[in-house]
Amino acid sequence: MPHRRIAAVLATVLTMLTWLAAHPAQAALPPPPSGWSLVWADDFTGPAGSLPDSANWIIDTGHSYPGGPANWGTGEIQNYTADPANVSLDGAGNLRITPRGSGQNWTSARIETRRADFKPADGRILRIEGRIQMPNVTGEQALGYWPAFWALGSPYRGNYWNWPAIGEFDIMENVNGINAVWGVLHCGVNPGGPCNETNGLGASRACPGSTCQSAFHTYRFEWDRSVSPNQLRWYVDGQQYHSVSQAQFDATTWQNMTGHAGYFILLNVAMGGAFPNGVAGFATPTAATVSGRPMVVDYVAVWQSGGSGQQPGGVDARSTIQAESFQAQSGTAVEATTDVGGGQNVGWIGNGDWLRYDNVNFGSEPARQFSARVASGAAAGVSGLVQVRLDSPTAPPIGDFAVANTGGWQSWRTVPANVSPVTGTHTVYLTFSSGQPADFVNVNWFTFSS
């Protein structure tokens, strides 16, 4: 190994040991369940006080989407901000969303994934999961607190008036510090309709063992397209407590909810509004409500059944494709990585090198974006292009992005790029181009999205 790589690895190890000595251990992102592949995840690793990764998340601000319903359509009263006092990493592997205020003047935070295409392939199951501690507050002091982990249909972006037809999956909702998790489906028309709006089709239960407020619990939603009729299921700590069947809906309602590109995921803590007010029987928050109790999120992950290897229908282009799973390569090598999830990355990549991935299935919905997890310890002035080509290493690139030094060979970041629309099944080549011969990038994984 070149001396520069040895030095970089030693520096990374020393940094990790120093960090571990100063921070208590947190639950790491779990490995994919047997027979499943990772589609997307964030374990909120980063310096204390920093905002969530902007490559993964959009921070919503104000009292509504531009041109959308006032008070986010629910009557909640808080002003959402991008202030680290309301939304930030804690330096120990968690995201904290913290409401602050009193009376009728509150700030809090709401974030949503940039990706809006979370949807199972035909015959597969999609699993959206988060490990979360609800705000640790109960009784009168909790009146008005409304933490949520949920997903909205992608057509809502830019429209904001097509709810609930486009679908909403509430994976975890809670109000007023009650020891219960609600799982709810919203669909159809409002009011009434097949989802009994505005209440939705829901169920609730107490958190197993420790209360929802005093400890972390794992909240999971599954969209199962491997059975007919399809099923939607809700879990807490692996225990199912709610399900809805496709058979409960007319064809138009189901198509409007599931026939689009997919869903984006949201995390927020609202204050006041229809749900906490309805449960309390009066307006919330009140003078007794306390400020500053955060919802703490350890990780959010999306998995799909079918594994990460070669499947009869090929590798799902929208899954996380590990760089080291190539079928052929030129000029590269594989090494252990310190990135989230561990495993290996492909390194020693320079001008003219390439990686080949066979039978990548993009499906019938065009993919328009490519994202890759990359790191670089290249010297000053050294950079290059990561390019995507289809079916031949010499075909014109359908998209690319430039990368230079990211802070080290194990200093990882997710970089997006637009690609020409792709459907069907292809051999995907990652090719690497630079104006000089020095290695300029490592790659851990990549994925495509709509």
C-alpha positions in Angstrom: 0.0 0.0 0.0 1.5 3.4 -0.9 2.7 5.5 2.1 0.0 8.1 1.6 -2.7 5.4 2.0 -1.0 4.0 5.1 -0.9 7.4 6.7 -4.5 8.1 5.8 -5.7 4.8 7.3 -3.7 5.4 10.5 -5.1 8.9 10.8 -8.6 7.6 10.3 -8.2 4.9 13.0 -6.8 7.4 15.5 -9.7 9.8 14.8 -12.2 7.0 15.3 -10.6 5.9 18.6 -10.6 9.5 19.8 -14.2 9.9 18.9 -15.3 6.6 20.4 -13.6 7.5 23.7 -15.6 10.8 23.9 -19.0 9.4 22.8 -21.2 6.6 24.2 -21.9 3.8 21.9 -25.1 4.1 19.8 -27.0 1.4 17.8 -25.4 1.2 14.4 -27.5 0.9 11.2 -28.4 -2.8 11.3 -27.3 -5.0 8.4 -30.0 -5.8 5.8 -32.2 -8.6 6.9 -31.5 -12.0 5.3 -32.8 -11.9 1.7 -33.2 -8.1 1.6 -31.1 -5.3 0.1 -30.5 -1.8 1.3 -32.1 0.9 -0.8 -31.3 4.0 1.2 -30.3 4.9 4.7 -29.0 7.7 7.0 -27.6 6.9 10.5 -27.0 10.6 11.3 -23.3 10.4 11.9 -21.6 13.8 12.0 -20.4 16.6 14.3 -22.6 17.8 17.1 -24.6 20.8 16.1 -24.4 20.1 12.3 -27.5 20.0 10.1 -28.6 16.7 8.6 -26.8 15.8 5.3 -28.2 18.0 2.6 -27.5 15.3 0.0 -30.2 13.2 1.8 -32.6 15.7 3.3 -34.6 18.9 2.6 -35.4 21.1 5.6 -38.9 22.6 5.4 -39.3 26.0 6.9 -42.2 28.3 7.8 -45.9 27.6 8.3 -46.6 25.9 5.0 -45.3 24.9 1.6 -45.2 27.8 -0.9 -48.8 28.0 -2.1 -49.9 25.1 0.0 -52.4 24.8 2.8 -51.8 27.1 5.8 -50.3 25.5 9.0 -49.2 22.5 6.9 -52.9 21.6 6.4 -53.3 20.3 10.0 -53.7 23.4 12.1 -50.3 23.0 13.8 -49.0 26.3 15.1 -45.2 26.1 15.1 -42.8 27.8 12.7 -40.4 25.3 11.2 -36.8 26.4 11.0 -33.3 25.3 9.8 -31.9 26.5 13.1 -29.6 23.9 14.7 -31.4 24.6 18.0 -34.4 22.9 16.3 -32.7 20.4 14.1 -29.2 19.0 14.3 -27.0 16.0 14.8 -25.9 15.3 18.4 -22.4 14.0 17.6 -23.3 10.6 18.9 -25.1 9.2 15.9 -28.5 10.7 16.3 -30.7 13.4 14.9 -32.6 15.6 17.3 -35.7 17.6 16.4 -36.4 19.9 19.3 -39.5 22.1 19.7 -38.9 25.4 21.6 -41.2 28.1 22.7 -44.2 28.8 25.0 -47.8 29.8 24.7 -48.7 30.0 21.0 -45.2 30.9 19.8 -43.1 27.8 19.0 -40.4 26.8 16.6 -39.5 23.2 15.6 -38.3 21.3 12.5 -39.5 19.1 9.7 -37.2 17.4 7.2 -38.0 15.2 4.1 -35.9 13.0 1.9 -34.7 14.3 -1.4 -35.5 11.0 -2.9 -39.2 10.6 -3.7 -39.2 7.2 -5.4 -39.4 4.7 -2.5 -41.6 2.0 -3.9 -41.3 -1.8 -4.1 -40.6 -3.4 -7.4 -43.3 -5.8 -8.6 -43.1 -8.9 -6.6 -41.0 -7.4 -3.8 -41.6 -5.9 -0.3 -40.4 -2.4 0.7 -39.6 -1.9 4.3 -39.2 1.7 5.8 -37.8 1.6 9.3 -36.6 4.1 11.9 -35.2 3.7 15.4 -36.6 6.6 17.4 -37.1 7.9 20.9 -40.2 10.1 21.1 -39.9 13.4 23.1 -39.4 12.3 26.7 -42.2 14.3 28.2 -45.6 13.2 29.5 -48.8 14.5 31.2 -49.7 18.1 31.0 -46.2 19.1 30.1 -46.6 17.1 26.8 -49.8 18.7 25.6 -49.4 19.6 21.9 -46.3 17.6 21.2 -46.9 15.7 17.9 -43.8 13.7 16.7 -44.1 11.8 13.4 -42.2 9.5 11.1 -44.1 9.2 7.8 -44.2 9.2 4.0 -46.1 11.1 1.3 -46.7 10.3 -2.3 -44.3 12.0 -4.7 -47.0 13.9 -6.7 -47.6 16.0 -3.6 -44.3 17.9 -4.3 -45.2 21.1 -6.2 -48.9 20.5 -6.0 -49.8 20.5 -2.3 -53.6 20.2 -3.0 -53.8 16.6 -4.1 -53.8 15.1 -0.6 -55.0 12.5 0.4 -55.4 10.9 -3.1 -51.6 10.5 -3.5 -51.3 8.5 -0.3 -49.8 9.0 3.1 -48.2 6.3 5.3 -47.9 7.4 8.9 -45.3 4.9 10.3 -45.1 6.5 13.7 -47.3 9.2 15.2 -47.8 10.2 18.8 -49.5 13.0 20.6 -49.5 14.6 24.0 -46.9 12.2 25.5 -49.2 9.2 25.5 -47.4 5.8 25.6 -48.7 4.7 22.3 -47.7 4.6 18.6 -50.3 5.2 15.9 -50.0 3.7 12.4 -52.3 5.3 9.9 -53.1 5.2 6.1 -54.5 8.3 4.4 -56.0 8.0 0.9 -58.9 8.7 -1.4 -60.9 11.9 -0.8 -61.4 14.3 2.1 -63.7 14.2 3.9 -64.9 10.6 4.1 -64.0 8.2 1.4 -62.4 4.8 1.6 -59.8 6.0 4.2 -62.4 7.7 6.5 -60.7 11.1 6.2 -59.6 13.1 7.9 -58.9 10.4 10.5 -57.5 7.9 8.1 -57.4 4.1 8.6 -55.4 3.7 11.8 -54.5 1.5 14.8 -52.5 2.1 17.9 -50.8 0.2 20.7 -48.4 0.8 23.6 -44.7 0.5 23.0 -43.4 -3.0 24.1 -41.4 -3.0 27.3 -40.2 0.6 27.9 -42.6 3.5 27.2 -42.3 5.2 23.8 -41.0 8.3 25.6 -38.4 6.8 27.8 -36.5 4.6 25.3 -35.7 4.0 21.7 -38.1 1.7 19.7 -38.0 0.5 16.1 -40.9 1.6 13.9 -41.5 -0.1 10.6 -43.8 0.0 7.7 -44.0 -2.6 4.9 -45.6 -2.3 1.4 -45.9 -5.9 0.2 -46.2 -6.4 -3.6 -45.2 -10.1 -3.4 -48.8 -11.1 -2.6 -52.1 -10.5 -4.3 -54.0 -8.5 -3.1 -51.1 -6.3 -2.0 -50.8 -5.6 1.8 -49.6 -2.6 3.9 -48.3 -3.5 7.4 -47.2 -1.5 10.5 -44.8 -2.8 13.3 -43.2 -1.6 16.5 -40.1 -3.5 17.7 -41.0 -6.2 15.1 -44.5 -6.7 16.4 -47.3 -6.1 13.8 -50.2 -4.1 15.1 -52.0 -2.8 11.9 -52.5 -3.9 8.3 -54.5 -2.8 5.3 -55.3 -4.8 2.2 -55.6 -3.7 -1.4 -58.9 -5.6 -1.4 -60.4 -2.8 0.8 -60.2 -0.2 -2.0 -61.6 0.4 -5.4 -59.1 0.3 -8.3 -59.0 4.1 -8.8 -58.2 4.8 -5.2 -55.4 2.1 -5.1 -53.9 3.3 -8.4 -53.8 7.0 -7.3 -52.0 5.9 -4.1 -49.6 3.4 -5.6 -49.3 4.0 -9.3 -47.0 7.0 -9.1 -43.2 7.1 -8.8 -43.1 6.4 -5.1 -42.9 8.1 -1.7 -40.6 10.5 0.2 -40.0 10.2 3.9 -40.5 12.8 6.6 -39.5 13.4 10.2 -41.0 16.2 12.2 -42.3 17.4 15.6 -45.3 19.6 15.3 -46.9 21.5 18.1 -50.7 21.7 18.4 -53.1 21.0 15.6 -56.0 18.6 14.8 -54.6 15.4 16.2 -53.3 16.5 19.7 -56.3 18.9 20.0 -58.7 16.1 19.1 -57.2 13.6 21.6 -57.0 16.2 24.4 -60.5 17.7 23.8 -59.2 21.2 23.8 -56.6 23.5 22.1 -52.9 22.7 22.6 -50.2 23.5 23.5 -51.2 25.0 26.9 -49.4 27.1 29.5 -48.3 23.8 31.1 -46.5 22.6 28.0 -42.7 22.5 28.4 -40.1 23.5 25.8 -37.1 21.7 24.5 -37.9 18.0 24.6 -36.4 16.4 21.4 -37.5 13.5 19.2 -34.2 11.5 18.8 -33.7 9.5 15.6 -30.9 6.9 15.5 -31.4 5.9 11.9 -33.8 5.7 9.0 -33.4 2.9 6.5 -35.2 1.6 3.5 -34.8 -2.1 2.4 -36.3 -4.2 -0.4 -36.8 -7.9 -0.4 -34.8 -9.9 -2.9 -31.2 -9.4 -1.7 -28.4 -7.4 -3.3 -27.0 -10.0 -5.6 -28.1 -11.2 -9.0 -31.8 -11.9 -9.1 -33.9 -13.4 -11.9 -35.0 -9.9 -12.9 -31.5 -8.5 -12.5 -30.1 -6.1 -9.9 -32.6 -3.4 -8.9 -31.2 -0.1 -10.1 -32.9 1.7 -7.2 -31.2 -0.5 -4.5 -27.9 0.4 -3.0 -25.4 -1.3 -5.4 -22.2 -2.0 -3.6 -19.2 -1.0 -5.7 -17.3 -4.1 -4.9 -20.1 -6.3 -6.3 -18.8 -5.7 -9.9 -18.7 -8.5 -12.5 -15.5 -7.1 -14.0 -13.1 -4.2 -13.5 -9.9 -2.6 -14.8 -7.2 -0.9 -12.8 -8.9 -0.9 -9.3 -8.6 -2.8 -6.0 -10.9 -3.5 -3.0 -10.2 -2.5 0.6 -12.0 -2.4 3.9 -14.0 0.8 4.5 -14.8 2.8 7.6 -18.0 4.2 6.0 -21.4 3.6 7.5 -22.2 -0.1 7.4 -18.6 -1.2 7.1 -17.7 -3.8 4.4 -15.5 -2.9 1.5 -15.0 -0.1 -1.1 -13.3 0.1 -4.4 -10.1 2.2 -4.4 -7.0 3.1 -6.2 -9.2 4.5 -9.0 -7.6 6.7 -11.7 -7.9 7.8 -15.3 -9.0 5.0 -17.6 -10.2 2.6 -14.9 -13.7 1.1 -15.0 -16.2 -1.1 -13.2 -18.9 -3.3 -14.8 -22.3 -4.3 -13.3 -24.4 -6.8 -15.3 -28.2 -7.0 -15.5 -29.1 -3.7 -13.8 -32.9 -3.5 -14.0 -34.3 0.1 -14.2 -37.9 -1.0 -14.7 -40.4 0.9 -16.7 -40.3 4.1 -14.6 -37.3 6.2 -16.0 -34.4 6.7 -13.7 -33.2 10.3 -14.0 -30.6 10.6 -11.2 -27.5 8.8 -10.2 -25.9 9.1 -6.7 -22.6 7.6 -5.6 -20.8 7.4 -2.2 -17.3 8.6 -2.8 -14.2 9.7 -1.0 -10.9 11.2 -2.1 -7.5 12.0 -0.5 -6.2 13.3 -3.8 -3.5 16.0 -3.8 -4.4 19.6 -4.4 -5.2 20.1 -8.1 -6.0 16.5 -8.7 -9.6 15.7 -9.7 -11.6 13.7 -12.2 -15.0 12.5 -13.4 -17.1 9.6 -12.3 -19.1 8.7 -15.4 -22.1 6.3 -16.0 -22.2 4.5 -19.3 -24.6 1.8 -20.6 -23.7 -1.5 -22.3 -20.2 -0.5 -23.3 -17.3 1.2 -21.5 -16.9 3.4 -24.6 -20.5 4.4 -25.0 -21.3 8.1 -24.5 -21.8 8.9 -20.8 -25.4 9.3 -19.7 -24.3 11.4 -16.7 -21.2 12.3 -14.6 -20.0 14.3 -11.7 -16.6 15.7 -10.8 -14.8 14.8 -7.6 -11.7 16.2 -5.9 -10.3 15.9 -2.3 -13.1 15.2 0.2 -10.8 15.3 3.2 -9.3 11.8 3.0 -9.6 8.4 1.3 -12.2 7.4 3.9 -13.9 10.8 4.2 -17.2 9.9 2.5 -19.9 12.0 0.9 -22.9 11.2 -1.3 -22.8 13.1 -4.6 -25.8 13.2 -7.0 -25.8 13.7 -10.7 -28.5 13.9 -13.4 -28.6 11.1 -16.0 -30.5 10.8 -19.2 -33.7 8.9 -18.6 -33.1 5.1 -18.5 -35.6 2.2 -18.5 -35.2 -1.6 -19.0 -32.2 -3.8 -18.1 -28.6 -2.8 -19.0 -25.0 -3.5 -18.2 -23.8 -0.4 -16.3 -20.2 0.8 -16.5 -18.7 3.2 -14.0 -15.8 4.8 -15.9 -13.2 7.3 -14.5 -11.6 10.1 -16.4 -8.9 12.5 -15.3 -6.4 14.8 -16.9 -3.5 13.3 -15.0 -2.5 9.7 -13.9 -2.8 9.9 -10.1 -5.6 8.1 -8.3 -8.4 10.5 -7.5 -11.4 8.6 -6.0 -12.7 5.7 -3.9 -16.3 4.4 -4.4 -18.3 2.6 -1.8 -21.8 2.3 -3.4 -24.1 3.9 -6.0 -27.8 3.9 -6.8 -30.3 5.4 -9.3 -33.6 7.2 -8.7 -36.4 8.7 -10.6 
